[in-house]
Amino acid sequence: MELILLRHAKTAGNLVKRYIGKTDEKLAPEGVAEASALVDRTIGRVYVSPLRRAVETAEIRFPGAELVICEDLREMDFGDFEGLSANEMAENPAYLAWVEENCEPAPPGASEDFAAYSERVCRAIAGLVKNETERVVAVTHGGAIMAAMSRWAKPERAYYLWNPPHCGGYAAEIGDDWDGSGDFISWRKL
């Protein structure tokens, strides 16, 4: 079975490198163009984060596909850092402490830490596989894809090294009985 994890296209916030987690931004014109260049009419069902940028990407890339909203594929909540860039927070003690701790604690004002976020999205991805027999396609967020790849892909790499480009991602071969407890058989970058 094949598992395809795709990142949404660019938003205005992405273009200026802001932390965009729970903010429900639409695609920027550049994002619409990048998704439009990758149209695939062969996919029948796509699992999608509920955030607008993921839904719009799926609608453009996979016209005619059934879109199934999966709440747990949503991006991480960045709390007080939401909507800000690293440059804007260069002197923010709370931001600097969060980065110093490898962005693992919950940001101030956020609903979950990295471990809880990673567990949520990985549990959701493993659950999607139970509903399909040949291919699972999910349009989600960079953080969700990085969490999945750092958990299941070999050779192991740090979370941040799996960062896919917008409208890109990874395809993984998984066993027919895969339930999220084992590693990917193989994977390739899309």
N, C-alpha and C positions, 0 to 999 in steps of 0.2 A: 504494500500500500504506500501511496505517496502523500506526504504532508507538506503543503505549501503555505509558508508564512510570509505575508507581504505587508510592507509598511505603507501607510497612507501617503498620498502626495503632499507637496508643500503647502503650508499656510503662511499668512503674513507674519505670524510670530516665529515660525521656523526660519523664515528668510532673514530675520534679524537675531537669530539664536537665543530666543527667549525660552524659558521653561514653560512649556505648554502641556499641562497634564489634563486636569478636569475642565479647563477652558474649552468651550465648544465652538471653536473657530471653523469657519468654512474654508474651502480651498482658495488659495491665492490664484490669480490668472496663470502664474507659472505652474502651479500644481495641476490645474485643469489641463494645461497643455501637456505636461509630462504623463498624466494618466491617459489622455486621449491618444497618445502615441503608442500605447501598449494594449489596445483593445483586444480582448479574447472572447469570441462568441461560442467557444466550445465547452465552457464551464456551466453546469446546471444549477449548482448550489454553492453559495459563498457564505461563510460565517463571518460576522462583522461586529466590531466594537460599536457600541451605541453612539459614539461621538461623531458629529457631523462630518469631520474630515475623513473618517474611515468610510462612512456610508457613501459620501459623494465619490470617493475614489472607487469603491466597489461598483457603484452605479455606472460610472464612466468606463471602467476597465472591463466589466463583465455585463454588457447590456443584455437584458433578457433573463439573467440568472435570478434564481430565487435567493433573496437576501434574508439570512436568519440572524437576527440580532442576538449577540451573546454579551450580556452585561459584564461578565468577568474578563472580557478582553480589553476593557477600557484601560487607559493609561494611568500611571501613578499620579497621585495627588501630591503636588509640590507645596501645598500649604502656603505659608507666607512668601515663598519664593516664586509662586505662580505668576506668570506674566513678566517676570524680570529676567534680565540676562546676567551672565556671570560678570561681565564688565560693570553693570550697574550695582552689583553687590560686592565688588572687589574689596570694600572696606567694612562690610557687614559682618560683625563678629559671629553671629549665629550661622550665617552662610559659610564662613571660613571654617568654623568648627565642624559643620556637616561634611564639607569636602574633605577635611582632615581625617574624618572617620569613614572615608571611602563612600560617602553618601548612603550609608547603611541605616542609620537611625531615621526615624520619621522626621521630616522637616518640621519646624515649628508650625503648628496649626494644621498639620496634615493628619489624615485618618489612618495611615498605615506606614510601617517601616518597610525597608527593602525586602526583608525575608517574607513578610506577610504578602506584599505585592507579588513577589516572585511565585510564592505558593499559590496564590489566587489564579494568576494567569496560566501557570503550568497545569493546575488541576482542570481548568477550563479547556485547555488545548487537549489534554488527555481524554476528557469527556467527549469532545467533538468526534474523536476517532471512533467511538463506539457506535455512532450513527451512520457511518459510511463503510463502503466495502472496497473502493478503488482509490479514491483521491479525496483529501480534505483540503479545502482552500479557505484560509482565514485572512482577512484584511484587518490589521490591528496597528500597533504602535511600535516604535523602535525599542522601547523598554521591554515590552512583552516579548518581542522576538529575541532580544538579547538574553532575557531570563530563560527562555526555552532552549536556546542554543547552548548557553553556559551549563545548563542542567543535563542535556541529553546528547550533545554532539561530541565526537572524539576526533582528533585529540583535544583535550581540555584546553580552554583558553579563558582568560579573565573576561568577565561580563562585558566590559567596555570594548573589547576587541571584536565583538560580534555586531557592532553597530551597522545596520544596513542603510543604504541610501534611501531617500524617499522614493516610493514606487518600486523599490527593490526588496529583496529578502532572501529566503533560503527554501530549497526543496529538500526534503529528507525522505529516505526510504525507511519504512518501519515495518516490523513484522505484523502479520495478520492478527496476532493475539496481543499486540502491544497495548499496554494499559497505562503507560507513563512511568512504569517502574524500571524499565530497561533503557539502554542507549539506542540512538538511531543506528541503523545498519550502515548507512552512508548518507552523505549530504552534499549539496552543491549550492553555490551562490547563484542567485538569479539577477 
